[in-house]
Amino acid sequence: MARAAGMRCKELVELVTEYLEERLSAVDRARFDRHLLGCGPCRRYLEQMRTTIRTLGALSPGAVEPAARDRLLSIFRDWKQESPGPG
């Protein structure tokens, strides 16, 4: 099914991981890039994600207390279960 030519901010947020991992199709990558050209908030969001990845990548495995790690993982799991599917 073909996607509309434009991209909404919500779709960009949903695709940001695939974008950063270079797993988007050429069509979706072009749509993503076009959206970024005209959307300052999404450009800032993308930069925040890149900064987060760089920062977390610099942490050593023992840098986060086990209790804090377990709590963060629990929050993430709960959020993923509550997130609505595509639609």
Chimera marker file (.cmm) of the C-alpha trace (Angstrom):
<marker_set name="trace">
<marker id="1" x="0.000" y="0.000" z="0.000" r="1" g="1" b="0" radius="0.5"/>
<marker id="2" x="1.489" y="3.358" z="-1.020" r="1" g="1" b="0" radius="0.5"/>
<marker id="3" x="1.899" y="6.004" z="1.643" r="1" g="1" b="0" radius="0.5"/>
<marker id="4" x="0.873" y="9.596" z="1.264" r="1" g="1" b="0" radius="0.5"/>
<marker id="5" x="3.631" y="11.899" z="0.021" r="1" g="1" b="0" radius="0.5"/>
<marker id="6" x="3.760" y="13.908" z="3.252" r="1" g="1" b="0" radius="0.5"/>
<marker id="7" x="4.711" y="12.776" z="6.716" r="1" g="1" b="0" radius="0.5"/>
<marker id="8" x="3.178" y="13.867" z="9.997" r="1" g="1" b="0" radius="0.5"/>
<marker id="9" x="5.257" y="14.432" z="13.128" r="1" g="1" b="0" radius="0.5"/>
<marker id="10" x="3.721" y="11.374" z="14.794" r="1" g="1" b="0" radius="0.5"/>
<marker id="11" x="4.849" y="9.137" z="11.933" r="1" g="1" b="0" radius="0.5"/>
<marker id="12" x="8.351" y="10.604" z="12.079" r="1" g="1" b="0" radius="0.5"/>
<marker id="13" x="8.561" y="9.787" z="15.791" r="1" g="1" b="0" radius="0.5"/>
<marker id="14" x="7.424" y="6.222" z="15.085" r="1" g="1" b="0" radius="0.5"/>
<marker id="15" x="10.096" y="5.820" z="12.382" r="1" g="1" b="0" radius="0.5"/>
<marker id="16" x="13.027" y="7.547" z="14.088" r="1" g="1" b="0" radius="0.5"/>
<marker id="17" x="14.735" y="4.304" z="15.177" r="1" g="1" b="0" radius="0.5"/>
<marker id="18" x="14.573" y="2.849" z="11.683" r="1" g="1" b="0" radius="0.5"/>
<marker id="19" x="15.886" y="6.166" z="10.322" r="1" g="1" b="0" radius="0.5"/>
<marker id="20" x="18.844" y="6.211" z="12.699" r="1" g="1" b="0" radius="0.5"/>
<marker id="21" x="19.605" y="2.564" z="11.952" r="1" g="1" b="0" radius="0.5"/>
<marker id="22" x="19.330" y="3.256" z="8.201" r="1" g="1" b="0" radius="0.5"/>
<marker id="23" x="16.542" y="0.697" z="7.773" r="1" g="1" b="0" radius="0.5"/>
<marker id="24" x="13.987" y="2.924" z="6.005" r="1" g="1" b="0" radius="0.5"/>
<marker id="25" x="13.104" y="2.347" z="2.381" r="1" g="1" b="0" radius="0.5"/>
<marker id="26" x="14.382" y="4.987" z="-0.023" r="1" g="1" b="0" radius="0.5"/>
<marker id="27" x="10.851" y="6.397" z="-0.325" r="1" g="1" b="0" radius="0.5"/>
<marker id="28" x="10.333" y="6.657" z="3.438" r="1" g="1" b="0" radius="0.5"/>
<marker id="29" x="13.840" y="8.067" z="3.930" r="1" g="1" b="0" radius="0.5"/>
<marker id="30" x="13.059" y="10.807" z="1.404" r="1" g="1" b="0" radius="0.5"/>
<marker id="31" x="9.723" y="11.563" z="3.097" r="1" g="1" b="0" radius="0.5"/>
<marker id="32" x="11.464" y="11.665" z="6.492" r="1" g="1" b="0" radius="0.5"/>
<marker id="33" x="14.158" y="14.029" z="5.207" r="1" g="1" b="0" radius="0.5"/>
<marker id="34" x="11.574" y="16.292" z="3.518" r="1" g="1" b="0" radius="0.5"/>
<marker id="35" x="9.607" y="16.518" z="6.755" r="1" g="1" b="0" radius="0.5"/>
<marker id="36" x="12.755" y="17.480" z="8.669" r="1" g="1" b="0" radius="0.5"/>
<marker id="37" x="13.423" y="20.341" z="6.253" r="1" g="1" b="0" radius="0.5"/>
<marker id="38" x="10.197" y="22.056" z="7.259" r="1" g="1" b="0" radius="0.5"/>
<marker id="39" x="9.786" y="21.009" z="10.895" r="1" g="1" b="0" radius="0.5"/>
<marker id="40" x="12.051" y="22.509" z="13.539" r="1" g="1" b="0" radius="0.5"/>
<marker id="41" x="10.521" y="20.538" z="16.427" r="1" g="1" b="0" radius="0.5"/>
<marker id="42" x="11.181" y="17.234" z="14.639" r="1" g="1" b="0" radius="0.5"/>
<marker id="43" x="14.760" y="18.297" z="13.853" r="1" g="1" b="0" radius="0.5"/>
<marker id="44" x="15.241" y="19.016" z="17.574" r="1" g="1" b="0" radius="0.5"/>
<marker id="45" x="13.658" y="15.664" z="18.481" r="1" g="1" b="0" radius="0.5"/>
<marker id="46" x="16.002" y="13.829" z="16.118" r="1" g="1" b="0" radius="0.5"/>
<marker id="47" x="19.020" y="15.618" z="17.586" r="1" g="1" b="0" radius="0.5"/>
<marker id="48" x="17.840" y="14.775" z="21.119" r="1" g="1" b="0" radius="0.5"/>
<marker id="49" x="17.620" y="11.115" z="20.112" r="1" g="1" b="0" radius="0.5"/>
<marker id="50" x="21.132" y="11.218" z="18.649" r="1" g="1" b="0" radius="0.5"/>
<marker id="51" x="22.450" y="12.870" z="21.828" r="1" g="1" b="0" radius="0.5"/>
<marker id="52" x="20.704" y="10.264" z="23.995" r="1" g="1" b="0" radius="0.5"/>
<marker id="53" x="22.203" y="7.418" z="21.967" r="1" g="1" b="0" radius="0.5"/>
<marker id="54" x="25.700" y="8.932" z="22.164" r="1" g="1" b="0" radius="0.5"/>
<marker id="55" x="25.373" y="9.531" z="25.904" r="1" g="1" b="0" radius="0.5"/>
<marker id="56" x="23.985" y="6.103" z="26.730" r="1" g="1" b="0" radius="0.5"/>
<marker id="57" x="26.541" y="4.459" z="24.484" r="1" g="1" b="0" radius="0.5"/>
<marker id="58" x="29.283" y="5.984" z="26.622" r="1" g="1" b="0" radius="0.5"/>
<marker id="59" x="27.985" y="4.374" z="29.837" r="1" g="1" b="0" radius="0.5"/>
<marker id="60" x="29.744" y="1.352" z="31.194" r="1" g="1" b="0" radius="0.5"/>
<marker id="61" x="27.571" y="-1.708" z="31.984" r="1" g="1" b="0" radius="0.5"/>
<marker id="62" x="27.861" y="-1.071" z="35.739" r="1" g="1" b="0" radius="0.5"/>
<marker id="63" x="27.112" y="2.664" z="35.547" r="1" g="1" b="0" radius="0.5"/>
<marker id="64" x="23.408" y="2.197" z="36.305" r="1" g="1" b="0" radius="0.5"/>
<marker id="65" x="22.349" y="0.713" z="39.625" r="1" g="1" b="0" radius="0.5"/>
<marker id="66" x="20.522" y="-2.620" z="39.132" r="1" g="1" b="0" radius="0.5"/>
<marker id="67" x="17.352" y="-1.311" z="40.830" r="1" g="1" b="0" radius="0.5"/>
<marker id="68" x="17.288" y="1.761" z="38.583" r="1" g="1" b="0" radius="0.5"/>
<marker id="69" x="17.898" y="-0.395" z="35.508" r="1" g="1" b="0" radius="0.5"/>
<marker id="70" x="15.047" y="-2.738" z="36.440" r="1" g="1" b="0" radius="0.5"/>
<marker id="71" x="12.713" y="0.221" z="37.062" r="1" g="1" b="0" radius="0.5"/>
<marker id="72" x="13.551" y="1.796" z="33.700" r="1" g="1" b="0" radius="0.5"/>
<marker id="73" x="13.006" y="-1.497" z="31.889" r="1" g="1" b="0" radius="0.5"/>
<marker id="74" x="9.675" y="-1.926" z="33.663" r="1" g="1" b="0" radius="0.5"/>
<marker id="75" x="8.557" y="1.573" z="32.667" r="1" g="1" b="0" radius="0.5"/>
<marker id="76" x="9.547" y="0.906" z="29.060" r="1" g="1" b="0" radius="0.5"/>
<marker id="77" x="7.704" y="-2.442" z="28.974" r="1" g="1" b="0" radius="0.5"/>
<marker id="78" x="4.579" y="-0.842" z="30.438" r="1" g="1" b="0" radius="0.5"/>
<marker id="79" x="4.751" y="2.018" z="27.942" r="1" g="1" b="0" radius="0.5"/>
<marker id="80" x="5.129" y="-0.359" z="25.000" r="1" g="1" b="0" radius="0.5"/>
<marker id="81" x="2.113" y="-2.386" z="26.151" r="1" g="1" b="0" radius="0.5"/>
<marker id="82" x="-0.015" y="0.759" z="26.509" r="1" g="1" b="0" radius="0.5"/>
<marker id="83" x="1.031" y="2.266" z="23.168" r="1" g="1" b="0" radius="0.5"/>
<marker id="84" x="-1.625" y="1.899" z="20.494" r="1" g="1" b="0" radius="0.5"/>
<marker id="85" x="-0.695" y="-0.038" z="17.400" r="1" g="1" b="0" radius="0.5"/>
<marker id="86" x="-0.434" y="1.475" z="13.931" r="1" g="1" b="0" radius="0.5"/>
<marker id="87" x="-3.560" y="3.051" z="12.726" r="1" g="1" b="0" radius="0.5"/>
<link id1="1" id2="2" r="1" g="1" b="0" radius="0.2"/>
<link id1="2" id2="3" r="1" g="1" b="0" radius="0.2"/>
<link id1="3" id2="4" r="1" g="1" b="0" radius="0.2"/>
<link id1="4" id2="5" r="1" g="1" b="0" radius="0.2"/>
<link id1="5" id2="6" r="1" g="1" b="0" radius="0.2"/>
<link id1="6" id2="7" r="1" g="1" b="0" radius="0.2"/>
<link id1="7" id2="8" r="1" g="1" b="0" radius="0.2"/>
<link id1="8" id2="9" r="1" g="1" b="0" radius="0.2"/>
<link id1="9" id2="10" r="1" g="1" b="0" radius="0.2"/>
<link id1="10" id2="11" r="1" g="1" b="0" radius="0.2"/>
<link id1="11" id2="12" r="1" g="1" b="0" radius="0.2"/>
<link id1="12" id2="13" r="1" g="1" b="0" radius="0.2"/>
<link id1="13" id2="14" r="1" g="1" b="0" radius="0.2"/>
<link id1="14" id2="15" r="1" g="1" b="0" radius="0.2"/>
<link id1="15" id2="16" r="1" g="1" b="0" radius="0.2"/>
<link id1="16" id2="17" r="1" g="1" b="0" radius="0.2"/>
<link id1="17" id2="18" r="1" g="1" b="0" radius="0.2"/>
<link id1="18" id2="19" r="1" g="1" b="0" radius="0.2"/>
<link id1="19" id2="20" r="1" g="1" b="0" radius="0.2"/>
<link id1="20" id2="21" r="1" g="1" b="0" radius="0.2"/>
<link id1="21" id2="22" r="1" g="1" b="0" radius="0.2"/>
<link id1="22" id2="23" r="1" g="1" b="0" radius="0.2"/>
<link id1="23" id2="24" r="1" g="1" b="0" radius="0.2"/>
<link id1="24" id2="25" r="1" g="1" b="0" radius="0.2"/>
<link id1="25" id2="26" r="1" g="1" b="0" radius="0.2"/>
<link id1="26" id2="27" r="1" g="1" b="0" radius="0.2"/>
<link id1="27" id2="28" r="1" g="1" b="0" radius="0.2"/>
<link id1="28" id2="29" r="1" g="1" b="0" radius="0.2"/>
<link id1="29" id2="30" r="1" g="1" b="0" radius="0.2"/>
<link id1="30" id2="31" r="1" g="1" b="0" radius="0.2"/>
<link id1="31" id2="32" r="1" g="1" b="0" radius="0.2"/>
<link id1="32" id2="33" r="1" g="1" b="0" radius="0.2"/>
<link id1="33" id2="34" r="1" g="1" b="0" radius="0.2"/>
<link id1="34" id2="35" r="1" g="1" b="0" radius="0.2"/>
<link id1="35" id2="36" r="1" g="1" b="0" radius="0.2"/>
<link id1="36" id2="37" r="1" g="1" b="0" radius="0.2"/>
<link id1="37" id2="38" r="1" g="1" b="0" radius="0.2"/>
<link id1="38" id2="39" r="1" g="1" b="0" radius="0.2"/>
<link id1="39" id2="40" r="1" g="1" b="0" radius="0.2"/>
<link id1="40" id2="41" r="1" g="1" b="0" radius="0.2"/>
<link id1="41" id2="42" r="1" g="1" b="0" radius="0.2"/>
<link id1="42" id2="43" r="1" g="1" b="0" radius="0.2"/>
<link id1="43" id2="44" r="1" g="1" b="0" radius="0.2"/>
<link id1="44" id2="45" r="1" g="1" b="0" radius="0.2"/>
<link id1="45" id2="46" r="1" g="1" b="0" radius="0.2"/>
<link id1="46" id2="47" r="1" g="1" b="0" radius="0.2"/>
<link id1="47" id2="48" r="1" g="1" b="0" radius="0.2"/>
<link id1="48" id2="49" r="1" g="1" b="0" radius="0.2"/>
<link id1="49" id2="50" r="1" g="1" b="0" radius="0.2"/>
<link id1="50" id2="51" r="1" g="1" b="0" radius="0.2"/>
<link id1="51" id2="52" r="1" g="1" b="0" radius="0.2"/>
<link id1="52" id2="53" r="1" g="1" b="0" radius="0.2"/>
<link id1="53" id2="54" r="1" g="1" b="0" radius="0.2"/>
<link id1="54" id2="55" r="1" g="1" b="0" radius="0.2"/>
<link id1="55" id2="56" r="1" g="1" b="0" radius="0.2"/>
<link id1="56" id2="57" r="1" g="1" b="0" radius="0.2"/>
<link id1="57" id2="58" r="1" g="1" b="0" radius="0.2"/>
<link id1="58" id2="59" r="1" g="1" b="0" radius="0.2"/>
<link id1="59" id2="60" r="1" g="1" b="0" radius="0.2"/>
<link id1="60" id2="61" r="1" g="1" b="0" radius="0.2"/>
<link id1="61" id2="62" r="1" g="1" b="0" radius="0.2"/>
<link id1="62" id2="63" r="1" g="1" b="0" radius="0.2"/>
<link id1="63" id2="64" r="1" g="1" b="0" radius="0.2"/>
<link id1="64" id2="65" r="1" g="1" b="0" radius="0.2"/>
<link id1="65" id2="66" r="1" g="1" b="0" radius="0.2"/>
<link id1="66" id2="67" r="1" g="1" b="0" radius="0.2"/>
<link id1="67" id2="68" r="1" g="1" b="0" radius="0.2"/>
<link id1="68" id2="69" r="1" g="1" b="0" radius="0.2"/>
<link id1="69" id2="70" r="1" g="1" b="0" radius="0.2"/>
<link id1="70" id2="71" r="1" g="1" b="0" radius="0.2"/>
<link id1="71" id2="72" r="1" g="1" b="0" radius="0.2"/>
<link id1="72" id2="73" r="1" g="1" b="0" radius="0.2"/>
<link id1="73" id2="74" r="1" g="1" b="0" radius="0.2"/>
<link id1="74" id2="75" r="1" g="1" b="0" radius="0.2"/>
<link id1="75" id2="76" r="1" g="1" b="0" radius="0.2"/>
<link id1="76" id2="77" r="1" g="1" b="0" radius="0.2"/>
<link id1="77" id2="78" r="1" g="1" b="0" radius="0.2"/>
<link id1="78" id2="79" r="1" g="1" b="0" radius="0.2"/>
<link id1="79" id2="80" r="1" g="1" b="0" radius="0.2"/>
<link id1="80" id2="81" r="1" g="1" b="0" radius="0.2"/>
<link id1="81" id2="82" r="1" g="1" b="0" radius="0.2"/>
<link id1="82" id2="83" r="1" g="1" b="0" radius="0.2"/>
<link id1="83" id2="84" r="1" g="1" b="0" radius="0.2"/>
<link id1="84" id2="85" r="1" g="1" b="0" radius="0.2"/>
<link id1="85" id2="86" r="1" g="1" b="0" radius="0.2"/>
<link id1="86" id2="87" r="1" g="1" b="0" radius="0.2"/>
</marker_set>
